Amino acid sequence: MKASIFVLMDALGWEWIKEHPFLKEVAPYRRPLDSVLGFSTAAIPSILTGRFPEEHGRLSLFHRANGHSPFAKLKFICAMPPSMVENRYVRYAVKTVARRMNHLSGYFQLYGIPLSYLPKLDVCEKRNIYAPGGIPDSTSIFDLLQDGGKSYRTYCYHDGTDDELLASIEADLQAGQAKFYFLYLAELDYFLHLHADDREAAARILEKYSAALARLHRIAEKTYGAAEIHVFGDHGMAPTEATIDIQGMLAGLPVKASRDYLCLLDSTMARFWFFSPRARELVTAALKDVDGGRWLDSDDLIALHAYFADGKYGEQIFLTESGTVIAPCHMGVRAPAGMHGFLPSSPHSRSAFVSSVDYGDSLKQITDIFGVMKAHV
């Protein structure tokens, strides 16, 4: 009998572990994997389904609503003057009511998106993606596990902190509860957002996780007699080197956000929907020659497997260069010490994959991880 352990560590990037002895004693096989355009909202479903964003339908948390918005019934509150509603109490109420009315069980945050924008938007992650049926119109590893009758356990942020999840899986391994274990650890991402400018601090946190995961492997071998462990990231994390103020660059234009166009400012992507040809022309020209970023055309998006013909994630998308962060943006007023969401070809965008099993050169991108997991179902 053998246990198969799969650990998804958010932001476990190749550039952070390539010279670090992370889990080398039990998982000597290690290689970089290309990620996908977008954030974890795009990358994690690609791991869980083996499909690219244009196939599983997810690029960023929010997209333009097509006929229905989970905030539609709250449009009167959202349309009230910002001086009355743009505060943490009303925003919390809007988020809570929208979640309950729409039975949203996936990852869901409003961040700093103006309430007036919300009735025009929809969210892609309506269900818990770490459960069967969590990624509609795609087959995830959890669908296969359920259909195949395989005994399995999953652990994610819905169930507790990283330390609590590690304690839970440790107890289940000791008890021999399943044959297939999937653990999602989210807190490395948060840590690197804050401390990507401190490599010594990053090395210490990696050592902490390395010791904890090596312990899981030892427990599994003791309980089952044999165990395989696979640890991988969804993307990397680039230290912040510069910022771009997109809002400031557009402020002087005669066309205005919300009235003439809709703009969502993610940390590395400015995504636009235009209400007139004039707005499109002026905004496009204003950002055409900006240092630190560029417009992605349809050929770029097709090559990145992130092209959506309906423009649901943006009729036009401006993407920053690796290490350059849009600030202020709807994700935060100030740029963090580290960020991801750049071109997958950027060195700091690459994910890391380490394993107790040698896969040679067969793994090249994060979508290949699905095949590894599928072989253990």
DRENDOLO-360160 format. One record per atom (N, C-alpha, C): x negated, y, z negated. Coordinates in steps of 0.001 Angstrom, whole numbers, plus 500000, padded with zeros to 6 digits. Layout:
N
XYZ...
//
This chain:
377
499152498804500000500000500000500000499114501250500000499519502261500768498702503466500906499570504704500786499024505719500130499706507009500033499138507969501065500031508729501695499617509756502650499991511111502078498983511962501890499198513278501279498881514352502311499849515231502545499670516357503458499874517651502672498879518525502740498907519763501969498762520949502920499789521755502994499754522992503772499417524129502821498255524723503007497826525862502203497938527121503045498860527971502695499067529199503442497780530021503473497334530378504671496143531216504901494819530498504687494834529173504711493565528442504657492914528533506038492070529544506198491448529812507484490053529236507592489659528916508816488346528316509062487201529220508621487330530512508856486247531424508504485992531451507002486988531056506206486827531073504753486230529781504204486358528673504934485859527404504376484693526813505153484342527372506309483335526719507148481978526609506454481693527505505538480435527432504791480689527174503308481902526749502982482264526458501596482456524947501451482003524344500346482141522881500190483558522453499822484542523109500396485935522847500066486311521391500366486569520627499336487085519256499402486191518303500198484909518636500348484040517839501217483842516411500716483882516206499410483622514876498881484682513870499298485931514311499356487012513378499693487551513594501099487286514756501695487794515066503029486678515656503876485725514816504289484559515330505029484873515775506454485950515263507035486316515688508391486910517081508325486372517998509114486844519375509070486625520046510412487620520849510801487498521549512070488459522730512106488167523733512948489097524853513121490210524468514083491386525042513864492515524850514764493058526214515175493400526357516442494028527594516894495438527679516330495799528867515856497147529085515348498017529636516479499113530287516139500029530844517135500217532326516861500789533034517820501106534446517609502196534562516555502066535587515718503072535797514691502528535516513304503446535351512369503083535157510973503465533731510554503536533481509262503898532138508804505266531718509321506147532682509542507474532394510076507381531666511406506331531947512173506109531264513447505218530043513285504163530176512489503143529136512412503607527878511690504303528041510566504709526853509809505695525991510593506726526569511237507566525714512081506793525017513199505728525650513705504907524997514731504212523768514169503785523841512919503180522677512264504220521595512016505378521997511542506408521034511147507104520367512328507054520986513516507747520435514682506826520064515837505594520589515837504697520370516968505044521224518168505850522255517952506314523102519054505808524534518873505745525260519980505300526652519944506485527582519658506190528840519295507275529777518969508374529864520024508014529892521301509047530015522340509938528778522389509475527672521788510261526432521776511103526298520512510506526599519353511307526487518121512060527769517793511756528860518509512576530067518427512224531053517344511028530960516754510681531828515636509347532520515884509350533836515738508126534615515906507881535505514700508919536144514208508828536994513031510140536837512262510143537243511005511302536979510152512582537609510703512490538859511161513664539559511675513620539647513197514785539532513807514901539766515243516212540491515510516374540960516738517579541695517095518781540759517068519853541188516438521058540373516348521711540248517714522224539073517999522928538824519261524347538359518929525215539311518666526602538985518387526949538891516922525995538528516074526286538435514646525045538785513840525256539550512799524198539872511847524661539456510457523795538873509659524184538529508287524491539759507444524188540936507984524440542187507265525665542932507810526402542291508731527513542974509399528560543472508403528874542652507411529910543032506453529425544082505457528145544408505520527578545417504624527232546697505384527751546823506599527343547936507462527754549294506890528850549349506152529268550633505603528306551106504511527817550174503698526812550526502687525511550911503383525115550132504381523856550387505083523867551724505821525062552192506207525174553444506966525236554678506072525274554487504777525350555629503865524031556397503861524049557666503466522817558464503456521701557785502669520488557777503208519374557127502504519197557605501078519477558872500804519325559404499452520222558679498449521282558052498943522222557349498071521915555862497929521360555267498990521241553803498986519809553282499050518868554104499453517500553612499566516806553645498207517195552691497375516567552496496074516573551003495768515794550598494805515613549166494571516885548469494123517785549202493472519013548581492963519962548231494104520181549184495002521076548927496131520451547909497074519163548031497324518494547085498227518566545667497660518392545519496364518496544193495752519918543651495897520904544525495703522297544100495838522605543669497271522113544427498253522338544080499656521701542728499970520483542524499521519806541258499770520555540092499128520975540265497888521656539197497163523001538857497790523777539888498116525100539649498707524966539016500087524028539498500894523833538929502230523412537467502136522539537150501185522106535760501011523288534865500645524114535329499702525225534497499237526324534372500289526661535469500944527728535427501941527382534522503120526088534466503461525660533705504624525005532377504263525001532055502974524441530782502488523011530580502987522210531617502855520830531564503314519967530833502290519294529785502711518458529008501801516983529057502178516658529748503286515265529860503712514586531067503087513375531351503548512642532517503055513344533779503527513607534702502605514418535870502936514022537048502065513455538083502695513109539324502019513464540494502934513805541637502335514088542829503138512845543652503398511818543446502585510619544270502655511024545749502661510433546563503528510757547987503535511607548408504719512274547445505344513107547775506505514279548651506059514479549795506693515587550678506292516931549953506331517771550213505363519079549566505325519881549857506586519714551051507161520469551409508355520144550514509539518968549863509521518577548965510604519273547599510495519584547177509281519940545786509023521125545264509824522222546037509997523337545494510784522991545214512242521863545717512712521408545449514082520496544225514141520203543629512975519201542579512905519774541254512411519024540208512693519329538861512212518039538282511642518149537216510871516972536544510315516889535146510916515673534698511196515519533406511865515507532236510884515062532464509658514919531354508722516118531302507773517209530789508280518433530741507485518478529542506544517748528498506870517756527272506074516361526985505521516328526135504525515064525696503950514339524822504964513222525304505492512524524574506543511802523334506025511738523166504711511064522007504131512052520897503791513187520914504478514222519896504288514754519475505652515335518290505761515936517876507036516973518889507502516983519163508803517919520121509360517523521562509153516342521789508629515916523149508296515503523987509491515211523335510617514818524059511826515754523609512946516933524209513046517918523785514041517353523796515463517818522850516259517414522700517666515978522214517819515361521820516731514035521200516768514030520028515791513195519050516073513035517915515164511795518143514318511983518274513018510846518498512129510390517174511525509252517204510891508733515996510240509702515502509169510454516417508558511393516001507523512624515322508116513002515700509334514060514973510041513610513539510328512371513388510778511854512055511088511758511190509839511324511786508745511214511034507493512577510546507021513570511431507114514919511039506693515483509953507611515340510157508923515895509190509869515194507843509789513903507878509467513145506632509409513249505898508089513910506503507125514061505854505826512779505781505019511800506599505372510518506607504663510676507265503298510102506687502284510138507322500963509161508494500962509651509674500623508792510856500669509194511860499608508258512765499338508495513861498405507961515143499041508678516237498831508207517546499294508173518509498117507257519464498192507084520452497127506779521794497791507541522835497430507290524149497998507672525224496992507511526485497373507724527607496458509132527666495896510096527021496543511449526967495987511460526255494636510441525394494416510423524543493230509487525032492130508688526075492392507806526568491342506536527200491885505652527565490964504356528140491335503431527046491853502297527434492411501339526439492890500918525493491773500631526027490604500213525174489480501315524201489092502553524677489106503677523799488767503873522720489829503685523084491070503820522096492145502715521043492067501504521477491769500397520526491626500659519562490473501237520054489385501574519187488260502672518196488645503636518651489446504747517786489855504275516661490754503455516992491756502999515954492659502048514998491941501280515516491002500387514647490230501183513601489460502262514041488825503097513109488066503741512074488984504196512518490165504827511588491102503823510595491673502599511042491906501567510123492386501233509075491327501166509496490097500886508553489017501985507506488895503217507934489177504357507024489074504615506242490355503872506562491422504070505870492683505441506100493288505890507334493270507258507654493660507531507523495149506530507663496003506765507671497452505495507238498176505614507158499492504452506845500321503940508073501073504827509040501280504500510241502048504762511456501167503737512297501020503851513495500180503510514728501022504369515735500935504101517009501611504147518121500572503025518839500441502888519903499452502561521216500154503381522231499901503103523562500447502663524474499317501444525000499427500882525912498438500793527305499056501494528265498452501649529592499060500720530659498504500102530418497363499480531519496638498093531916497131497424531086497913496143531506498490496368532696499422497463532673500163497801533779501057497908535084500279498636535058499188498806536262498358497459536734497819496635535790497366495328536133496813494445536804497857494399536244499055493529536802500086494044538134500613495354538336500611495867539657500965495270540717500036495082540355498782494563541300497786493046541334497717492391540200498044490955540082497767490127539612498960490583539831500168489800539413501327488493540184501466488357541252500701487115542035500707486123541541499659486451540441498975485597539909497907485358538423498159484281538108498855484034536713499235483723535833498029483135536401496998482851535599495810484140535199495103485066536117495027486363535800494414487096534755495246487012534883496570487648533908497450487022532528497272485695532480497133485009531203496938485454530540495641485680531342494603486114530777493321487517530194493415488426530887494090489792530372494187489827529115495057488969529067496073488894527865496900488358526689496098487404526947495225486865525893494383487931525354493432488770526249492927489868525828492051490818524872492777491209525262493987492119524403494752491431523102495165490163523190495506489415522008495907489399520970494790489146521425493572489111520506492429490485519884492183491527520687492288492885520188492040493295519157493085492952519410494350493335518492495412492500517209495372491230517329495005490398516136494848490959515251493736491465515883492705492082515128491609493323514369492108494138515007492928495311514323493482494889513093494273493832513232495055493361512108495852492890510964494966492174511279493903491704510239492989492881509520492331493883510286491904495061509680491269495783508770492259495915509231493494496591508427494509495841507124494775494520507188494850493738505968495072493894504995493910493948505524492705494107504668491532495477504010491519496510504773491887497876504256491845498160503302492987497751503674494196498131502927495396497036501987495900495814502199495460494713501397495962494034502032497159494783502833497913494228503546499072495051504809499295494379505851499752495088507111499981494356507928501034495132508640501820494594509599502784495088510984502399494215511971502538494615513345502258494250514233503444495181515099503803494998516038504900495398517418504387494504518381504514494756519733504010494527520709505157495467521627505351495389522509506520496092523828506236495724524827507022496353526133506907497265526387508091498081527431507967498929527840509085498252528933509908497362529658509296496620530747509947495462531120509044494638532061509474493552532540508639493914533852507965492883534626507638493076535933507006491874536812507342492126537922508008491047538827508400490909539958507397489698540241506921489513541429506072489920542690506828490602543581506158491054544817506788489879545760507008489747546247508238488654547147508596489142548534508988490380548641509444490909549930509901492431549903509842493032551081509950494487551177509959494942552057511123496184551862511532496829552669512564498157553169512010498396554450512151499659555038511699500587555194512909501329554147513216502240554169514370503355555199514146503884555238512940504946556203512646504480557627512923503268557941512498502729559278512701502535559594514172502105558606514939501877558820516361503173559078517122504263558527516624505545558682517308506384559829516755505982560362515617506809561367514930507026562625515769506060562995516566506174564227517335506920564099518655507350562898518999508059562699520257509482563246520170510045563668521293511431564144521278512447563024521092512023561772521254512912560638520987512622560125519579513667559683518883513529559319517487513986557879517226513315557253516251513674555907515843515099555882515318515776554788515570517168554533515187518147555199516146517868556433516568518761557112517508518468556714518955517180556716519324516791556457520713516136555093520916515669554511519850515062553180519924515045552572518527514906551272518502514758550543517240513339550024517191512698550203516055511308549768515917511119549058514588510589547852514637510194547133513431508671547121513375508151547665512301506701547730512117506264546614511182505858545485511763505214544448510981503774544909510731503041544182509967501696544630509609500755544730510803500972543891511806500079543881512974500832544052514285502155544040514236502959544170515452503978545286515287504079546131516293505161547111516369506089546618517465507320546299517095508256545676518028509394546657518324509661546882519614510580547941520026511737547417520870512895548031520658514055547887521528514493549306521881514670549573523158514937550941523611516391551115524040516923552302523741518302552614524095518405553479525344517255553846525928517253554631527158515908554483527850515891554614529182514608554555529909513636555635529449514151556797529083513276557893528639512545557524527353513266556906526426512638556492525169511542555465525435511822554525526315510826553507526658509573554154527249509776555078528164508651555727528835507791556518527861508427557297526995507675558150526075506933557340525018507585556341524444506937555525523413505797554707524018506037554131525183504993553332525834503760554178526117503972555394526622502851556280526927502111556714525672502849556944524575502234557418523335501255556410522750501500555108522989500644554068522397499740553394523427499751553908524646499029553234525726497530553174525501496936554260525042495474554323524924495000554397523481495775553840522582495423553867521161494289552883520876493276553334520179492197552443519753492707551496518671492335550230518779492695549274517735493921548443518039494468548563519255495637547759519595496030547955521043496988547160521504497439547283522886498829546673523034499488547039524132500766546439524465500552545022524998501406544098524597501408542758525178502425542740526319501991542325527504502941542222528602503502540803528673504402540567529594505058539255529681504053538145529965503017538434530761502002537410531025501259537023529742500969538026528906500312537737527625501186536816526782502466537156526668503378536395525822503603534986526356503664534848527674503803533512528264502578532665527941501386533253528070500146532530527768500073532135526296500673532942525441500669532683524004501838531803523564502632531336524513503819530516524214504757531242523250504878532569523460505706533384522575506594534337523377506966533907524573507798534744525437509274534414525221510064535439524933511505535289524764512183536171525814512839535536526777513411536266527907514445537297527476515134537032526365516160537972525907515592539126525084514285539123524860513666540204524096514114540270522654514550539158522085515099539186520731514074539622519681512800539351519944511758539760518998511075541062519418511611541686520436511071542957520904511059543014522415511647544069522962511559544267524405510128544599524800509437545275523901508005545517524060507333545357522698506143544762522729505414544486521482504013545073521586503663545868520586502314546421520463501605545629519373500446545063519697499702544217518762498360544846518439498001544866517157496719545446516762495586544428516914494366544957516962493185544108517027492917543496515653492206542383515631491895541705514380491205542656513407491722542738512191491175543608511165491803544988511117492663545306512078493336546603512108494797546424511719495240547170510727496574546995510141497404548256510339498668548075510680499598549201510788499977549651509383499701550904509073500021551440507744500282552937507860501433553376507330502447552565506656503229551714507649503878550662507131504728549827507972505864549300507116506726548511507685507867547998506936507484546881505969506246546409506065505758545413505122505113546052503894504767547335503986504147548024502866503600549377503280503487550262502304503000551616502591501493551610502830500772550805502058499314550747502173498875549419502772497781549465503481497223548247504057496577547409502956496842546099502930496176545230501950494730544976502344494005544296501488492592544009501766492423542997502886493438542199503114493370541209504175494709541061504861494682540664506141495928540504506895495742539446507971496839538877508401496871537920509505497978538358510460498135537638511566499139538019512552498533538631513796497248538390514009496552538925515184496569537893516311495864538170517394495770537194518470495202535871517944495783534747518324495266533453517859493811533204518228493322533872519278491938533688519702490928534390518806491394535265517923490481535954516999489928534958515984488628535029515686488029534055514762488772533932513435489176535050512849489837534991511548491296534531511642491795534318512858493158533797513011493195532277512924492044531638513097492023530180513164492318529540511814493094528494511880493406527683510709492275526684510473492237526144509274491294525069508958492058523767508763491425522670509132491980521336508906490885520477508314491132519907507136490176518986506515490913517708506160490207516593506252490886515311506058489907514232505625490456513210504982489675512024504656489574511085505853490287511424506928490286510620508157489603511414509274488776510745510052488072511392511154488916511286512426489338512444512947490154512471514163489350512890515393488047512954515263487213513319516390487574514688516942487695514776518266488028516045518923489497516117519337490321515266518775491707515180519234492587516330518746492169517015517685492979518099517133492389519443517548493214520265518177492723521550518671493557522736518210494828522525517910495698523617517480496672523109516434497296524051515744498124523642514607499304522782515028499756522887516265500850522026516715500450520555516711499153520260516771498679518872516775498859518202515409499028518987514361499187518407513017500463517591512939501483517997513681502745517252513677502517515802514078501691515586515101501415514225515547500714513405514478499826514040513726499150513341512628500163512909511576501055513825511215502075513482510210503026512416510737503429512544511998504375511613512598503828510183512578502519510048512744501910508717512748502011508034511397502326508804510355502438508230509007503889508004508582504823508256509481506245508051509156506597506582509316
//
